[in-house]
């Protein structure tokens, strides 16, 4: 279980690691798992994922300082107006409007974060950052994301056994 927790934590921090592929491979190579181990795998991976995403959440809130290479560079003098600058300025305005709406309607943010934790759409990393920027309650974030991730990964862990059980009935 320690390796599974480590992969879940690593995949939350580095999005290039797919914990879903790891989980399906783990369940498929270790043969039949009783339902209880599906629950345990779902819980362990959910905990690892949410703990890893807390780093993004707290960084977006400003509670964890970013390393120097991730901080915006301070410019001196007039800023050249380019299409890229106009685009990033417009994106910043849209993000500010979205953050303001989320702060006015916390239920929307909780719902969106929960759906994202369960389905992965909108991307979970993006909703984690938005939740941090919008100053979502840490307790609401933890409860929402742990529940969504637990259901998601338990279902993924159980899916190979469920599909194997259905195959004889399909033929």
C-alpha positions as CSV (number, residue, x, y, z in Angstrom):
1,X,0.0,0.0,0.0
2,X,3.0,2.4,0.6
3,X,3.9,2.2,-3.1
4,X,0.3,2.9,-4.1
5,X,0.2,5.9,-1.8
6,X,3.5,7.2,-3.2
7,X,2.3,6.8,-6.8
8,X,-1.0,8.6,-5.9
9,X,0.9,11.4,-4.2
10,X,3.4,11.7,-7.1
11,X,0.6,11.7,-9.7
12,X,-1.2,14.6,-7.8
13,X,2.0,16.7,-7.9
14,X,3.2,15.7,-11.4
15,X,0.3,15.3,-13.8
16,X,2.4,13.3,-16.3
17,X,1.9,10.3,-14.0
18,X,-1.5,8.5,-14.5
19,X,-2.7,7.0,-11.3
20,X,-5.7,5.5,-13.1
21,X,-3.4,3.5,-15.4
22,X,-1.4,2.4,-12.4
23,X,-4.5,1.3,-10.6
24,X,-5.9,-0.7,-13.5
25,X,-2.6,-2.3,-14.0
26,X,-2.2,-3.1,-10.3
27,X,-5.7,-4.7,-10.1
28,X,-5.2,-6.5,-13.4
29,X,-1.8,-8.0,-12.6
30,X,-2.6,-9.1,-9.0
31,X,-5.6,-11.1,-10.0
32,X,-9.0,-11.2,-8.3
33,X,-9.4,-8.7,-5.5
34,X,-12.1,-9.0,-3.0
35,X,-14.4,-6.0,-2.8
36,X,-12.8,-4.8,0.5
37,X,-9.4,-4.3,-1.2
38,X,-11.1,-2.2,-3.9
39,X,-12.4,0.0,-1.1
40,X,-8.9,0.1,0.5
41,X,-7.2,0.9,-2.8
42,X,-9.8,3.7,-3.5
43,X,-9.2,5.1,0.0
44,X,-5.4,5.0,-0.2
45,X,-5.3,6.6,-3.7
46,X,-7.9,9.2,-2.8
47,X,-5.8,10.2,0.3
48,X,-2.6,10.4,-1.7
49,X,-4.2,12.5,-4.5
50,X,-5.9,15.0,-2.1
51,X,-2.7,15.4,0.0
52,X,-0.7,16.1,-3.2
53,X,-3.3,18.5,-4.5
54,X,-3.2,20.4,-1.1
55,X,0.2,21.7,-2.2
56,X,-1.5,23.4,-5.3
57,X,-4.5,24.5,-3.1
58,X,-2.3,26.2,-0.5
59,X,0.0,27.7,-3.2
60,X,-3.0,29.2,-4.9
61,X,-4.2,30.7,-1.6
62,X,-0.7,32.2,-1.2
63,X,0.0,30.2,2.0
64,X,2.9,28.3,0.3
65,X,5.5,30.5,-1.4
66,X,6.3,29.6,-5.0
67,X,9.9,28.9,-6.0
68,X,11.6,31.8,-7.8
69,X,11.4,30.3,-11.2
70,X,7.6,30.1,-10.9
71,X,7.1,33.7,-9.8
72,X,6.2,36.3,-12.3
73,X,9.1,38.5,-13.3
74,X,9.0,42.1,-12.3
75,X,9.4,44.4,-15.3
76,X,10.8,47.9,-15.2
77,X,9.8,50.5,-17.8
78,X,6.9,50.5,-20.2
79,X,5.5,47.1,-21.1
80,X,5.4,46.3,-24.8
81,X,1.9,45.7,-26.1
82,X,1.8,42.5,-28.1
83,X,-0.9,40.0,-29.0
84,X,0.4,37.7,-26.3
85,X,0.3,40.4,-23.7
86,X,-3.3,41.3,-24.7
87,X,-4.2,37.6,-24.6
88,X,-2.7,37.1,-21.1
89,X,-4.3,40.3,-19.8
90,X,-7.7,39.1,-21.1
91,X,-7.2,35.7,-19.5
92,X,-6.3,37.4,-16.2
93,X,-9.5,39.4,-16.4
94,X,-11.6,36.3,-17.1
95,X,-10.0,34.5,-14.3
96,X,-10.6,37.4,-11.9
97,X,-14.3,37.4,-12.9
98,X,-14.5,33.7,-12.4
99,X,-12.9,33.9,-9.0
100,X,-15.3,36.7,-8.0
101,X,-18.3,34.6,-9.0
102,X,-17.0,31.6,-7.1
103,X,-16.5,33.8,-4.0
104,X,-20.1,35.1,-4.3
105,X,-21.5,31.5,-4.9
106,X,-19.5,29.0,-2.8
107,X,-22.0,26.3,-3.5
108,X,-21.1,26.4,-7.2
109,X,-17.5,26.1,-6.4
110,X,-18.1,23.1,-4.0
111,X,-20.3,21.5,-6.7
112,X,-17.7,22.0,-9.5
113,X,-14.9,20.8,-7.3
114,X,-16.9,17.7,-6.3
115,X,-17.8,16.9,-9.9
116,X,-14.2,17.5,-11.0
117,X,-12.9,15.2,-8.2
118,X,-15.3,12.5,-9.3
119,X,-15.1,12.7,-13.1
120,X,-11.9,14.6,-13.9
121,X,-13.9,17.2,-15.9
122,X,-13.2,20.1,-15.6
123,X,-9.6,19.1,-14.9
124,X,-9.1,18.4,-11.2
125,X,-5.8,20.4,-11.1
126,X,-7.5,23.5,-12.4
127,X,-10.4,23.3,-10.0
128,X,-8.0,22.8,-7.1
129,X,-6.2,26.0,-8.1
130,X,-9.5,27.8,-8.5
131,X,-10.6,26.6,-5.1
132,X,-7.4,27.9,-3.5
133,X,-7.6,31.3,-5.3
134,X,-11.3,31.7,-4.4
135,X,-10.4,31.0,-0.8
136,X,-12.6,27.9,-0.5
137,X,-12.8,26.5,3.0
138,X,-10.1,23.9,3.7
139,X,-12.7,21.6,5.3
140,X,-15.1,21.9,2.4
141,X,-12.2,21.2,0.0
142,X,-11.1,18.2,1.9
143,X,-14.5,16.7,2.3
144,X,-15.6,17.3,-1.3
145,X,-12.4,16.1,-3.0
146,X,-11.8,13.1,-0.7
147,X,-15.4,11.9,-1.4
148,X,-15.2,12.4,-5.1
149,X,-11.7,10.8,-5.4
150,X,-12.7,7.9,-3.2
151,X,-15.7,7.0,-5.3
152,X,-13.7,7.5,-8.5
153,X,-10.8,5.3,-7.6
154,X,-13.0,2.6,-5.9
155,X,-15.0,2.3,-9.1
156,X,-11.8,2.1,-11.2
157,X,-10.4,-0.6,-8.8
158,X,-13.6,-2.6,-9.0
159,X,-14.1,-2.2,-12.8
160,X,-11.8,-5.1,-14.0
161,X,-13.7,-7.6,-11.7
162,X,-17.0,-6.2,-12.7
163,X,-16.2,-6.4,-16.4
164,X,-14.8,-9.9,-16.0
165,X,-18.0,-11.0,-14.2
166,X,-20.1,-9.5,-17.1
167,X,-18.2,-11.1,-20.0
168,X,-19.5,-14.7,-19.6
169,X,-23.0,-13.3,-19.6
170,X,-22.5,-11.3,-22.8
171,X,-21.5,-14.3,-25.0
